[in-house]
Amino acid sequence: MTQTLTHSDRASWLETIWDALHCHRENSIPEGDAMFDREWDDICTAMAWITEAMGMENTPDGIVPIEQTECARNGHRDDGRGCCADCGEFI
């Protein structure tokens, strides 16, 4: 595991899941088989969508928050879950 799982650190949640998925890839869905490669592509796509929905992005430096949204720049309130209490968008 590259990072310690922490309740308040969304990147650690995603890193933990990615670690498990990479083990699954190595042990259960070997590279080079078209069917398994499609499955891996679907897993990666789903994880990209989840990561984006959480307001994060996967970069060469790790998983980091996406730049602040317009809501955050305009001072909208965080609802305690990382969402704007005023419009529901991720902050």
A tleap script that builds the chain and sets N, CA, C and O, in Angstrom:
source leaprc.protein.ff14SB
mol = sequence {
  NMET THR GLN THR LEU THR HIE SER ASP ARG
  ALA SER TRP LEU GLU THR ILE TRP ASP ALA
  LEU HIE CYS HIE ARG GLU ASN SER ILE PRO
  GLU GLY ASP ALA MET PHE ASP ARG GLU TRP
  ASP ASP ILE CYS THR ALA MET ALA TRP ILE
  THR GLU ALA MET GLY MET GLU ASN THR PRO
  ASP GLY ILE VAL PRO ILE GLU GLN THR GLU
  CYS ALA ARG ASN GLY HIE ARG ASP ASP GLY
  ARG GLY CYS CYS ALA ASP CYS GLY GLU PHE
  CILE
}
set mol.1.N position { 0.855 -1.174 0.000 }
set mol.1.CA position { 0.000 0.000 0.000 }
set mol.1.C position { 0.898 1.232 0.000 }
set mol.1.O position { 1.867 1.301 0.756 }
set mol.2.N position { 0.580 2.181 -0.831 }
set mol.2.CA position { 1.420 3.359 -0.971 }
set mol.2.C position { 1.118 4.431 0.065 }
set mol.2.O position { 1.923 5.340 0.264 }
set mol.3.N position { -0.014 4.340 0.716 }
set mol.3.CA position { -0.427 5.387 1.625 }
set mol.3.C position { -1.315 4.763 2.702 }
set mol.3.O position { -2.027 3.795 2.431 }
set mol.4.N position { -1.279 5.304 3.911 }
set mol.4.CA position { -2.097 4.782 5.002 }
set mol.4.C position { -3.546 5.208 4.820 }
set mol.4.O position { -3.831 6.381 4.579 }
set mol.5.N position { -4.460 4.248 4.937 }
set mol.5.CA position { -5.881 4.541 4.819 }
set mol.5.C position { -6.312 5.425 5.982 }
set mol.5.O position { -6.120 5.081 7.148 }
set mol.6.N position { -6.898 6.573 5.641 }
set mol.6.CA position { -7.313 7.553 6.637 }
set mol.6.C position { -8.716 8.040 6.303 }
set mol.6.O position { -9.023 8.336 5.148 }
set mol.7.N position { -9.564 8.122 7.321 }
set mol.7.CA position { -10.964 8.519 7.130 }
set mol.7.C position { -11.099 9.849 6.404 }
set mol.7.O position { -11.955 9.988 5.530 }
set mol.8.N position { -10.287 10.806 6.742 }
set mol.8.CA position { -10.445 12.152 6.180 }
set mol.8.C position { -9.639 12.384 4.902 }
set mol.8.O position { -9.610 13.502 4.388 }
set mol.9.N position { -8.988 11.345 4.387 }
set mol.9.CA position { -8.125 11.492 3.207 }
set mol.9.C position { -8.668 10.676 2.039 }
set mol.9.O position { -8.401 9.479 1.932 }
set mol.10.N position { -9.430 11.326 1.167 }
set mol.10.CA position { -10.057 10.631 0.049 }
set mol.10.C position { -9.044 9.943 -0.854 }
set mol.10.O position { -9.315 8.865 -1.382 }
set mol.11.N position { -7.884 10.554 -1.033 }
set mol.11.CA position { -6.859 9.939 -1.882 }
set mol.11.C position { -6.459 8.579 -1.320 }
set mol.11.O position { -6.202 7.650 -2.086 }
set mol.12.N position { -6.403 8.448 0.004 }
set mol.12.CA position { -6.022 7.165 0.608 }
set mol.12.C position { -7.077 6.095 0.336 }
set mol.12.O position { -6.744 4.916 0.215 }
set mol.13.N position { -8.338 6.493 0.239 }
set mol.13.CA position { -9.401 5.528 -0.082 }
set mol.13.C position { -9.163 4.955 -1.469 }
set mol.13.O position { -9.195 3.742 -1.676 }
set mol.14.N position { -8.922 5.868 -2.423 }
set mol.14.CA position { -8.721 5.445 -3.810 }
set mol.14.C position { -7.436 4.636 -3.972 }
set mol.14.O position { -7.418 3.648 -4.705 }
set mol.15.N position { -6.365 5.044 -3.298 }
set mol.15.CA position { -5.099 4.303 -3.359 }
set mol.15.C position { -5.302 2.872 -2.850 }
set mol.15.O position { -4.761 1.926 -3.424 }
set mol.16.N position { -6.073 2.714 -1.784 }
set mol.16.CA position { -6.336 1.390 -1.218 }
set mol.16.C position { -7.074 0.516 -2.225 }
set mol.16.O position { -6.737 -0.655 -2.403 }
set mol.17.N position { -8.070 1.080 -2.878 }
set mol.17.CA position { -8.822 0.317 -3.880 }
set mol.17.C position { -7.931 -0.018 -5.078 }
set mol.17.O position { -7.965 -1.142 -5.580 }
set mol.18.N position { -7.132 0.954 -5.539 }
set mol.18.CA position { -6.234 0.693 -6.663 }
set mol.18.C position { -5.245 -0.423 -6.335 }
set mol.18.O position { -4.967 -1.273 -7.181 }
set mol.19.N position { -4.713 -0.425 -5.111 }
set mol.19.CA position { -3.785 -1.495 -4.710 }
set mol.19.C position { -4.449 -2.859 -4.852 }
set mol.19.O position { -3.848 -3.794 -5.382 }
set mol.20.N position { -5.687 -2.971 -4.380 }
set mol.20.CA position { -6.413 -4.242 -4.477 }
set mol.20.C position { -6.697 -4.606 -5.935 }
set mol.20.O position { -6.587 -5.770 -6.322 }
set mol.21.N position { -7.058 -3.620 -6.728 }
set mol.21.CA position { -7.338 -3.885 -8.141 }
set mol.21.C position { -6.092 -4.341 -8.897 }
set mol.21.O position { -6.172 -5.224 -9.752 }
set mol.22.N position { -4.950 -3.748 -8.589 }
set mol.22.CA position { -3.712 -4.174 -9.247 }
set mol.22.C position { -3.359 -5.615 -8.866 }
set mol.22.O position { -2.864 -6.369 -9.703 }
set mol.23.N position { -3.608 -5.998 -7.619 }
set mol.23.CA position { -3.404 -7.403 -7.211 }
set mol.23.C position { -4.355 -8.306 -7.993 }
set mol.23.O position { -3.958 -9.378 -8.449 }
set mol.24.N position { -5.583 -7.886 -8.145 }
set mol.24.CA position { -6.565 -8.658 -8.921 }
set mol.24.C position { -6.089 -8.805 -10.361 }
set mol.24.O position { -6.189 -9.883 -10.947 }
set mol.25.N position { -5.577 -7.731 -10.922 }
set mol.25.CA position { -5.078 -7.765 -12.303 }
set mol.25.C position { -3.939 -8.781 -12.425 }
set mol.25.O position { -3.930 -9.599 -13.346 }
set mol.26.N position { -3.003 -8.730 -11.516 }
set mol.26.CA position { -1.841 -9.627 -11.572 }
set mol.26.C position { -2.219 -11.089 -11.363 }
set mol.26.O position { -1.639 -11.971 -11.996 }
set mol.27.N position { -3.175 -11.356 -10.492 }
set mol.27.CA position { -3.481 -12.730 -10.100 }
set mol.27.C position { -4.668 -13.364 -10.821 }
set mol.27.O position { -4.733 -14.587 -10.943 }
set mol.28.N position { -5.609 -12.547 -11.300 }
set mol.28.CA position { -6.860 -13.116 -11.811 }
set mol.28.C position { -7.189 -12.769 -13.257 }
set mol.28.O position { -7.879 -13.533 -13.932 }
set mol.29.N position { -6.711 -11.642 -13.738 }
set mol.29.CA position { -7.046 -11.239 -15.110 }
set mol.29.C position { -5.756 -10.866 -15.849 }
set mol.29.O position { -5.458 -9.686 -16.031 }
set mol.30.N position { -5.005 -11.871 -16.268 }
set mol.30.CA position { -3.688 -11.621 -16.851 }
set mol.30.C position { -3.729 -10.748 -18.104 }
set mol.30.O position { -4.644 -10.816 -18.923 }
set mol.31.N position { -2.698 -9.937 -18.203 }
set mol.31.CA position { -2.534 -9.045 -19.342 }
set mol.31.C position { -2.288 -9.845 -20.618 }
set mol.31.O position { -1.641 -10.892 -20.593 }
set mol.32.N position { -2.815 -9.334 -21.739 }
set mol.32.CA position { -2.557 -9.968 -23.019 }
set mol.32.C position { -3.713 -10.781 -23.570 }
set mol.32.O position { -3.737 -11.085 -24.762 }
set mol.33.N position { -4.668 -11.137 -22.731 }
set mol.33.CA position { -5.866 -11.845 -23.183 }
set mol.33.C position { -6.930 -10.776 -23.451 }
set mol.33.O position { -7.253 -9.982 -22.568 }
set mol.34.N position { -7.467 -10.760 -24.662 }
set mol.34.CA position { -8.389 -9.692 -25.070 }
set mol.34.C position { -9.571 -9.537 -24.111 }
set mol.34.O position { -9.958 -8.417 -23.779 }
set mol.35.N position { -10.140 -10.646 -23.669 }
set mol.35.CA position { -11.285 -10.580 -22.758 }
set mol.35.C position { -10.873 -9.931 -21.433 }
set mol.35.O position { -11.577 -9.066 -20.913 }
set mol.36.N position { -9.731 -10.354 -20.894 }
set mol.36.CA position { -9.261 -9.791 -19.631 }
set mol.36.C position { -8.833 -8.334 -19.795 }
set mol.36.O position { -9.028 -7.528 -18.886 }
set mol.37.N position { -8.255 -7.990 -20.943 }
set mol.37.CA position { -7.864 -6.603 -21.182 }
set mol.37.C position { -9.084 -5.690 -21.245 }
set mol.37.O position { -9.032 -4.561 -20.758 }
set mol.38.N position { -10.185 -6.163 -21.840 }
set mol.38.CA position { -11.432 -5.383 -21.863 }
set mol.38.C position { -11.976 -5.201 -20.438 }
set mol.38.O position { -12.436 -4.120 -20.071 }
set mol.39.N position { -11.914 -6.275 -19.646 }
set mol.39.CA position { -12.368 -6.181 -18.252 }
set mol.39.C position { -11.541 -5.143 -17.501 }
set mol.39.O position { -12.092 -4.332 -16.756 }
set mol.40.N position { -10.222 -5.162 -17.692 }
set mol.40.CA position { -9.337 -4.203 -17.014 }
set mol.40.C position { -9.648 -2.781 -17.483 }
set mol.40.O position { -9.672 -1.853 -16.674 }
set mol.41.N position { -9.885 -2.607 -18.783 }
set mol.41.CA position { -10.241 -1.283 -19.301 }
set mol.41.C position { -11.528 -0.778 -18.641 }
set mol.41.O position { -11.619 0.397 -18.283 }
set mol.42.N position { -12.519 -1.653 -18.479 }
set mol.42.CA position { -13.772 -1.264 -17.822 }
set mol.42.C position { -13.531 -0.879 -16.362 }
set mol.42.O position { -14.097 0.099 -15.875 }
set mol.43.N position { -12.699 -1.640 -15.674 }
set mol.43.CA position { -12.372 -1.333 -14.275 }
set mol.43.C position { -11.706 0.042 -14.197 }
set mol.43.O position { -12.067 0.860 -13.350 }
set mol.44.N position { -10.742 0.295 -15.072 }
set mol.44.CA position { -10.035 1.582 -15.061 }
set mol.44.C position { -10.974 2.738 -15.386 }
set mol.44.O position { -10.869 3.808 -14.786 }
set mol.45.N position { -11.883 2.534 -16.323 }
set mol.45.CA position { -12.844 3.573 -16.669 }
set mol.45.C position { -13.759 3.870 -15.487 }
set mol.45.O position { -13.994 5.034 -15.161 }
set mol.46.N position { -14.273 2.829 -14.846 }
set mol.46.CA position { -15.144 3.029 -13.681 }
set mol.46.C position { -14.398 3.768 -12.567 }
set mol.46.O position { -14.950 4.669 -11.937 }
set mol.47.N position { -13.159 3.387 -12.331 }
set mol.47.CA position { -12.375 4.057 -11.290 }
set mol.47.C position { -12.111 5.522 -11.653 }
set mol.47.O position { -12.110 6.383 -10.774 }
set mol.48.N position { -11.891 5.807 -12.922 }
set mol.48.CA position { -11.688 7.199 -13.345 }
set mol.48.C position { -12.941 8.014 -13.075 }
set mol.48.O position { -12.863 9.148 -12.604 }
set mol.49.N position { -14.105 7.428 -13.376 }
set mol.49.CA position { -15.367 8.132 -13.120 }
set mol.49.C position { -15.585 8.343 -11.628 }
set mol.49.O position { -16.004 9.424 -11.214 }
set mol.50.N position { -15.307 7.329 -10.816 }
set mol.50.CA position { -15.456 7.452 -9.356 }
set mol.50.C position { -14.506 8.521 -8.820 }
set mol.50.O position { -14.895 9.361 -8.008 }
set mol.51.N position { -13.264 8.478 -9.281 }
set mol.51.CA position { -12.253 9.441 -8.837 }
set mol.51.C position { -12.703 10.860 -9.161 }
set mol.51.O position { -12.617 11.751 -8.316 }
set mol.52.N position { -13.182 11.067 -10.379 }
set mol.52.CA position { -13.648 12.390 -10.786 }
set mol.52.C position { -14.868 12.826 -9.967 }
set mol.52.O position { -14.962 13.985 -9.562 }
set mol.53.N position { -15.798 11.904 -9.725 }
set mol.53.CA position { -16.994 12.231 -8.943 }
set mol.53.C position { -16.650 12.622 -7.512 }
set mol.53.O position { -17.383 13.372 -6.868 }
set mol.54.N position { -15.522 12.104 -7.023 }
set mol.54.CA position { -15.062 12.442 -5.673 }
set mol.54.C position { -14.257 13.741 -5.643 }
set mol.54.O position { -13.775 14.157 -4.589 }
set mol.55.N position { -14.116 14.375 -6.807 }
set mol.55.CA position { -13.370 15.635 -6.857 }
set mol.55.C position { -11.867 15.431 -6.846 }
set mol.55.O position { -11.115 16.318 -6.441 }
set mol.56.N position { -11.429 14.258 -7.294 }
set mol.56.CA position { -10.004 13.926 -7.298 }
set mol.56.C position { -9.568 13.623 -8.723 }
set mol.56.O position { -10.402 13.441 -9.610 }
set mol.57.N position { -8.249 13.569 -8.940 }
set mol.57.CA position { -7.721 13.135 -10.226 }
set mol.57.C position { -6.449 12.333 -9.993 }
set mol.57.O position { -5.713 12.562 -9.034 }
set mol.58.N position { -6.211 11.389 -10.893 }
set mol.58.CA position { -5.039 10.526 -10.816 }
set mol.58.C position { -3.942 11.159 -11.657 }
set mol.58.O position { -4.102 11.317 -12.867 }
set mol.59.N position { -2.836 11.520 -11.032 }
set mol.59.CA position { -1.726 12.175 -11.723 }
set mol.59.C position { -0.463 11.336 -11.527 }
set mol.59.O position { -0.465 10.408 -10.717 }
set mol.60.N position { 0.613 11.643 -12.249 }
set mol.60.CA position { 1.870 10.930 -12.019 }
set mol.60.C position { 2.373 11.064 -10.575 }
set mol.60.O position { 3.135 10.221 -10.103 }
set mol.61.N position { 1.946 12.121 -9.879 }
set mol.61.CA position { 2.344 12.333 -8.479 }
set mol.61.C position { 1.391 11.681 -7.489 }
set mol.61.O position { 1.567 11.832 -6.280 }
set mol.62.N position { 0.388 10.960 -7.975 }
set mol.62.CA position { -0.588 10.316 -7.109 }
set mol.62.C position { -1.970 10.896 -7.318 }
set mol.62.O position { -2.207 11.663 -8.251 }
set mol.63.N position { -2.871 10.520 -6.443 }
set mol.63.CA position { -4.248 11.003 -6.528 }
set mol.63.C position { -4.334 12.302 -5.740 }
set mol.63.O position { -4.002 12.352 -4.556 }
set mol.64.N position { -4.779 13.338 -6.411 }
set mol.64.CA position { -4.815 14.674 -5.819 }
set mol.64.C position { -6.170 15.316 -6.088 }
set mol.64.O position { -6.868 14.923 -7.023 }
set mol.65.N position { -6.548 16.309 -5.268 }
set mol.65.CA position { -7.806 17.013 -5.526 }
set mol.65.C position { -7.751 17.750 -6.860 }
set mol.65.O position { -6.719 18.305 -7.237 }
set mol.66.N position { -8.872 17.747 -7.562 }
set mol.66.CA position { -8.995 18.552 -8.776 }
set mol.66.C position { -8.975 20.009 -8.340 }
set mol.66.O position { -9.395 20.340 -7.231 }
set mol.67.N position { -8.492 20.866 -9.208 }
set mol.67.CA position { -8.490 22.289 -8.870 }
set mol.67.C position { -9.853 22.702 -8.342 }
set mol.67.O position { -10.879 22.128 -8.704 }
set mol.68.N position { -9.842 23.700 -7.487 }
set mol.68.CA position { -11.097 24.151 -6.894 }
set mol.68.C position { -12.142 24.472 -7.946 }
set mol.68.O position { -11.832 25.009 -9.010 }
set mol.69.N position { -13.371 24.139 -7.636 }
set mol.69.CA position { -14.482 24.462 -8.523 }
set mol.69.C position { -14.853 25.925 -8.364 }
set mol.69.O position { -14.374 26.607 -7.458 }
set mol.70.N position { -15.701 26.391 -9.245 }
set mol.70.CA position { -16.176 27.764 -9.158 }
set mol.70.C position { -16.874 28.000 -7.822 }
set mol.70.O position { -16.777 29.085 -7.250 }
set mol.71.N position { -17.582 26.977 -7.325 }
set mol.71.CA position { -18.260 27.111 -6.026 }
set mol.71.C position { -17.260 27.447 -4.924 }
set mol.71.O position { -17.469 28.375 -4.143 }
set mol.72.N position { -16.179 26.686 -4.871 }
set mol.72.CA position { -15.186 26.917 -3.822 }
set mol.72.C position { -14.552 28.293 -3.972 }
set mol.72.O position { -14.329 28.992 -2.983 }
set mol.73.N position { -14.264 28.679 -5.205 }
set mol.73.CA position { -13.663 30.002 -5.435 }
set mol.73.C position { -14.627 31.120 -5.042 }
set mol.73.O position { -14.195 32.206 -4.657 }
set mol.74.N position { -15.929 30.856 -5.139 }
set mol.74.CA position { -16.920 31.882 -4.797 }
set mol.74.C position { -17.340 31.839 -3.337 }
set mol.74.O position { -18.242 32.570 -2.929 }
set mol.75.N position { -16.699 30.996 -2.554 }
set mol.75.CA position { -16.955 30.969 -1.126 }
set mol.75.C position { -18.195 30.216 -0.701 }
set mol.75.O position { -18.670 30.406 0.419 }
set mol.76.N position { -18.738 29.363 -1.564 }
set mol.76.CA position { -19.895 28.569 -1.156 }
set mol.76.C position { -19.508 27.661 0.005 }
set mol.76.O position { -18.333 27.347 0.195 }
set mol.77.N position { -20.486 27.251 0.763 }
set mol.77.CA position { -20.257 26.466 1.972 }
set mol.77.C position { -20.100 24.985 1.654 }
set mol.77.O position { -20.816 24.442 0.813 }
set mol.78.N position { -19.150 24.330 2.340 }
set mol.78.CA position { -18.965 22.879 2.252 }
set mol.78.C position { -19.986 22.231 3.174 }
set mol.78.O position { -20.134 22.651 4.321 }
set mol.79.N position { -20.691 21.215 2.691 }
set mol.79.CA position { -21.723 20.559 3.496 }
set mol.79.C position { -21.161 19.505 4.448 }
set mol.79.O position { -21.921 18.777 5.086 }
set mol.80.N position { -19.834 19.420 4.546 }
set mol.80.CA position { -19.204 18.445 5.437 }
set mol.80.C position { -18.858 17.147 4.738 }
set mol.80.O position { -18.182 16.293 5.311 }
set mol.81.N position { -19.319 16.990 3.494 }
set mol.81.CA position { -19.011 15.798 2.705 }
set mol.81.C position { -18.235 16.165 1.454 }
set mol.81.O position { -18.081 15.342 0.552 }
set mol.82.N position { -17.746 17.394 1.395 }
set mol.82.CA position { -16.995 17.844 0.232 }
set mol.82.C position { -17.878 18.373 -0.882 }
set mol.82.O position { -17.410 18.600 -1.997 }
set mol.83.N position { -19.169 18.572 -0.578 }
set mol.83.CA position { -20.097 19.090 -1.573 }
set mol.83.C position { -20.531 20.489 -1.163 }
set mol.83.O position { -20.499 20.855 0.012 }
set mol.84.N position { -20.933 21.250 -2.154 }
set mol.84.CA position { -21.419 22.595 -1.908 }
set mol.84.C position { -22.814 22.523 -1.284 }
set mol.84.O position { -23.719 21.915 -1.854 }
set mol.85.N position { -22.985 23.139 -0.122 }
set mol.85.CA position { -24.276 23.164 0.540 }
set mol.85.C position { -25.265 24.048 -0.214 }
set mol.85.O position { -26.474 23.957 -0.002 }
set mol.86.N position { -24.748 24.898 -1.090 }
set mol.86.CA position { -25.619 25.829 -1.830 }
set mol.86.C position { -26.136 25.225 -3.132 }
set mol.86.O position { -27.278 25.483 -3.513 }
set mol.87.N position { -25.304 24.409 -3.838 }
set mol.87.CA position { -25.759 23.899 -5.129 }
set mol.87.C position { -25.500 22.387 -5.312 }
set mol.87.O position { -25.940 21.811 -6.308 }
set mol.88.N position { -24.790 21.739 -4.362 }
set mol.88.CA position { -24.592 20.293 -4.428 }
set mol.88.C position { -23.381 19.847 -5.207 }
set mol.88.O position { -23.081 18.653 -5.213 }
set mol.89.N position { -22.657 20.753 -5.874 }
set mol.89.CA position { -21.447 20.389 -6.623 }
set mol.89.C position { -20.308 20.072 -5.670 }
set mol.89.O position { -20.295 20.538 -4.531 }
set mol.90.N position { -19.329 19.260 -6.149 }
set mol.90.CA position { -18.137 19.011 -5.339 }
set mol.90.C position { -17.346 20.297 -5.201 }
set mol.90.O position { -17.208 21.067 -6.151 }
set mol.91.N position { -16.832 20.515 -4.006 }
set mol.91.CA position { -16.034 21.727 -3.744 }
set mol.91.C position { -14.575 21.411 -3.920 }
set mol.91.O position { -13.728 22.288 -3.748 }
savepdb mol mol.pdb
quit
